[in-house]
Amino acid sequence: MTISFDIQNSMKSIDEQILRTAKEIIVKFIEMGRLSPSNIHESFKDIYATVNETVKKAVSPEAPPDDKQD
C-alpha cells in the first residue's frame, strides 16, 4: 500500500514539475518576444505535450522504444 502511495505522490510531483516547466518556458518566450499573449493557448498545449513526453520517456526507460527494427 505504501509503495503505490509513494509512486502516486512521485507521479503527482513529476506532473507538477512538468506543468511548472511548461509555464516557465511560455514566460521566457513572451519575455524574449518570440510569443505573444494572444496565442499562448495553442503554444502552451504544444510545449506541455513536448515536456510531458520527454520527461515520461526519461522516467520510464522500461518502455519499448518507438522505432522498430526489422
C-alpha positions in Angstrom: 0.0 0.0 0.0 2.8 2.4 0.9 4.6 1.7 -2.4 1.7 2.5 -4.6 1.1 5.7 -2.5 4.7 6.7 -2.9 4.5 6.1 -6.7 1.3 8.2 -6.9 2.9 11.0 -5.0 6.0 10.8 -7.1 4.0 10.9 -10.3 2.0 13.9 -8.9 5.2 15.7 -8.2 6.5 15.0 -11.6 3.3 16.2 -13.2 3.5 19.4 -11.2 7.1 19.9 -12.3 6.1 19.3 -15.9 3.4 22.0 -15.6 5.8 24.4 -13.9 8.4 23.9 -16.6 6.0 24.4 -19.4 4.8 27.6 -17.7 8.3 28.9 -17.3 9.1 28.2 -21.0 6.0 30.2 -22.0 7.0 33.1 -19.8 10.6 33.1 -21.2 9.2 33.0 -24.8 6.9 36.0 -24.0 9.8 37.9 -22.4 12.0 37.3 -25.4 9.3 38.4 -27.8 9.0 35.0 -29.5 5.4 34.5 -28.4 2.6 36.9 -28.0 -0.1 36.6 -25.3 -2.8 36.2 -27.9 -1.5 32.7 -29.0 -0.5 31.3 -25.6 -3.2 28.7 -25.6 -2.1 26.7 -28.6 1.6 27.2 -27.8 1.2 26.1 -24.2 -0.5 22.8 -25.3 2.4 22.0 -27.7 5.1 22.9 -25.1 3.4 21.0 -22.3 3.0 17.9 -24.5 6.6 18.0 -25.5 7.9 18.4 -22.0 5.5 15.7 -20.7 6.6 13.2 -23.4 10.3 13.9 -22.8 10.0 13.5 -19.1 7.8 10.4 -19.1 10.2 8.7 -21.5 13.1 9.5 -19.3 11.3 8.4 -16.1 10.1 5.0 -17.5 13.0 3.6 -19.6 11.5 0.1 -19.4 9.0 1.2 -22.1 9.8 -0.2 -25.6 11.5 2.2 -28.0 9.3 3.8 -30.6 11.5 2.9 -33.6 11.1 -0.6 -34.8 14.0 -2.6 -36.3 13.1 -5.3 -38.7 
